[in-house]
Amino acid sequence: MQNAIRRLTIQDFRLVEEMETGIEDDYVLRIFNRLLDGNNRLFGLFNKGQLVSIAGYSLYASHYAMLGRLRSDLRYRGRNFSTSLMQHMIEEVFKMERIQWVGANTQENNLAAKKVLRKAGLHSHKILYSTITQSPSKLETGAKPWKEVHTLKRKKDLIYKGYLETYSIFPYQCYYSFPASWELFTDENLLSWSFYENEKQNRFLITKEDQKKNHYLHTIYPWDDIDQQEGLWETITADYKQLTQRTGENTYVWMDLTPSEVEKLPDYHPFELPSPWILFGISRKSWQQT
């Protein structure tokens, strides 16, 4: 057999390290042992015994899987090894009956990765800019901050109207967005997240702490009228200041924005705007129909 795919173990670290990926200071090598168990897995495709491609997945909310960490040896590219590996992982994930959706993120300008994901059977869902700032106060207008929501019932009502009723994509964590379902919104999550409503009670905001190397106030707003909501940025700034005081370390506001939302930001906005990401994915039902 020329090609073989198997789950990687700590004993495979040297093989992964010896791959010529062209990536300097690859985080996969730095946290290799953490990607092998719990909710994480890494797989490798071997061609005639040589490791030529790796990729992995992580599980979220007992319902979703996110593919990623795709690395290919430059000497073996162009032979569909990455596509074969991604297809294998999708099949492995859907063997777990509780998993109902599989996704993957890639930057919009990564043509090679987009081609692999489409060939593997995933479909593009949404484009998002992962924007960050340490100066949300620059967007304040002096308006009154929004009122905090405390009851679990009201939080559930807002989630239903803002995400579940509209089948929207929900930014569950920094970097990881999923089609909304109640599995994402456990009572524990809703009680730990901060919710705020505007005076008219027709808009709401969610803030929650996340950490991906740095500390982030992950800020979630379901509408594309961020330029029209008085008190929105005052609310975000107040929460950001509290989190910064609590962490005592580098802390940022993280906000996932659509292209239309980015266009509505004023010229003086404080956000860093990296290349946007595209969310790809497929449901169990759609996968079974292919």
Buried (B, 14 or more C-beta within 10 A) or exposed (E): EEBEBEEBEEEBBEBBEEBEBEEEEBEBBEEBEEBBEEEBBBBBBBBEEEBBBBBBBBBBBEBBBBBBBBBBBEEBBEEEBBBBBBBBBBEBBBEEEEBBBBBBBBBBEBEEBBEBBEBBBBEBBBBBBBBBBEEBBEBBEEBEBBBBBEEEEBBBEBBBEBBBEEEEBBBBBBBBBBBBBEBBBEEEBBEEBBBBBBEEEEBBBBBBBBEEEBBBBBBBBBBBEBEEBBBBBBBBBBBBBEBBEEBEEEBBBBBBBBEEBBEBBEEEBBBEEEEBBBBBBBBBEBBEEE
